[in-house]
Amino acid sequence: MPLFSLKDVRFKEIIQYPYIEIPEGCATFISGGSGCGKSTLLKLLNGTVSADSGEILYAGKHIEAYNPVTLRREVLLCGQSVFLFDGSIQENFSEYYKYRDLSPLAQEDVHGYLKLCAALFPLGADCAAMSGGERQRVFAAICLSLRPKALLLDEPTSALDDNTANTVMTNIKTFCRENNITLIVVSHNKALAETFADHVIALGGGQYE
């Protein structure tokens, strides 16, 4: 059984997904031209936006049957614009853990997750002063640390050079495989997809593979 399946899904009468399956425990890359619905697909999968029609199943159950908070905790979305609290990296980790009634991570563990995502900043660094790409990598580190069932990444390496991008994707894919996390990545980088994808969904022109 796939982790996600979509059938005849329409969004805003602009984007249509005839049929898509995303396997569990794999690294699925989503490709396609601008405006074909890549980022929207991620938002549909974690319930950030709702389809106008059609069926979306998560773990065999209609996505609307899940409590929205529970769904978004299990299916974490790290978009190109992320939400971080005002304050330091350490404070952001602590806030997200507090909202889940979890004990805060040790500083060495926080450093480890940041390293996975090439976010090699001091824990006291002010998140508000960071670039969009830096904030995204910090948020991705927080998401990894929470060990969701599925991690959705929207262009996670767009601000990185090729060597760093490959290192980050190697780290993230290895971590997800070792922790049974399904990884779903939107990326324009064909070389990255060829290297790291177990499964590819090509949107646009009716091509789904």
N, C-alpha and C positions, 0 to 999 in steps of 0.2 A: 504493500500500500504506500503510495507517495505521501510525503509529509504535507504538501499542498497540491491542490488541483483546482483549476479554474475552468468553467464551461460557460460559453456564451456571455461573458462578462462585458458590460458596457459601462463607461464612466463619462459623464457629462455629454453623452451623445457624440463624443469626439473620438474616443479611444475604445477599441474593441479587442478583446482577447478571446478568440474562438475556442481554443482548448490548450491548456498548459498543465503539465505535471512537473513537480519539483521533487526529486527523490530525497529521502532522509539520509543524513550522515555523509553527504557528498558536498563538494564545492561546485555550485552552479553559477555560471557567469551569464549575465544578460547583456546582450549587445543590440545595436540598432542605431539608426540615425536620430537626429534631434527631433523631438516632438512625437516619437512613436510610442511613448508611454513607459519607458524604463523606470524612471523615478516613481511614477504613479503606481506601477506594479508593486514596488516595495511598500508604498503607503497602504495599498489595498491589503497586502499580506499581514500587516500588523494592526489593521483597523484604524489607522490615522485618518483615512478617508473611506467612504462607503461606495460600493458600486450602485449604479442606478438599476441594473438588472443583471441576471445571471446568477451563477452559483460559485462560491468560493468555499472549499473545504480545507480545514486544518486538522490533521490527525484523524481524518475520517468524519469530522463533525462540522456542520455549517458554522462559519466564522462568527455569525451573528449570535450563535448560541453561547459564546464565551463571554464571561465578564470582561469588559474592555481593559480594565487594569491588569487582570490576570493574563490576558492575551499579550499585552504590550510588555509585560515582564518576561514572558516566555519567548516572544518574538521581538527582539530588540532591534530597532532601526537607528543606524548611524548615518544620517543624511549629510548633505553638503553644508547645510546650516544646522548647527546643533545647539541644544540648550545647556549652558553651563551657568552655575550660580556666580554672582560676584564674589571674588575672593581667590584664594590660592588653589593650586592643584590638590594639595592635601585636603583642604576644606571641601572641595567638590567631591572627592572620593567619600569623605565622611558624610556629607549631606545625602548622597545617593544611598549609602548604606543605612543611614538613620531612617530614611523613608521606608526601607524594607525591614526595619527592626533587626538589622544585622550588626554584629560587632565590627568595629572599624578594622581595616587591614593594618598590619605592621608596615612601617615605612619601607622596609626592604622589599616587601611584597608589592607595594605600590610602585617602587622603582622597577621591579621586574616586569610588571604589566606595561609601564611606560616604555621600557626598552623594546618590548615586542613590537610596539607601534612607532618606533623611531621618534618618540616624544621625550627626548633626553633633556628635560628641563628640571631645575630645582623644584622641590615640592612646595616651596614658598612662592613660586612664580605666579604672578597675577594673570589669571585667565582672560580678564577683560582687555589686557594689553597684547594679546596674541593675535596672529593672523587667522584667517578662516581655516586654512589648512592645518595649522598648529592646534587650534581648538578641536577640529575634527579628530585628530590623532589622539588627543587627550581623552576625548569622549569615547573613542573606540577602545582605549585602554580600560576605561571604567566599565564599558559593556563586556569586554572579555573577562574581566575580573568577576562579574556577576554570573558568568557561565549560563547563559540562556540556552534554550533548546534550539533556537535558530538566531543567527546573527546576520542582519541585512546591512550591507555596506554600499553606499552610493559614491562612486568615484573616490575610493579611499587613498589612491596614490597619485592623484592628478597634480599635486603640488610637489612631488618628489622626483628626483633624478632617477634614471633607470636602475642603477645599482641599488639605491635605497629602496625603491619600489619593489624590486625582487626580494630583497631581504625582508621587508615588512610582510609581503604576501607569503613568503616561506614560513615566517614566524607564526602568522595568523592561521594559515592552513594547518600547520603542524599542531598548534594548540587546539584548534577545533576538532581535528581528527582524534587527538588523544583524549579529548573530553566529550566526545560524541555530540558535538555541536554542528548542526547543519549550517553551512556557509553559503550565502547568496550575495553575489557581488555585481553591481552595475559598473561597467568599465568600457571606455572607448579604446583602451589599449589592447589591440589584437594579440600582440606578442605575449602580454600578461595572461590573457585568456588561454592561449595555446599552451602556455607553460603550466598553469595552475588549475584549469577547469577540468572537472570530471564530467561535467554536463554543461551544454551551452544552449541557451534560448536566444534565438535571433529574432527580434521583433521587427515588424515592418514588412510589407509585401506578402503577408500571409505565411512567412517562414518561421516555423517553430521546430527546433531540433534538440 
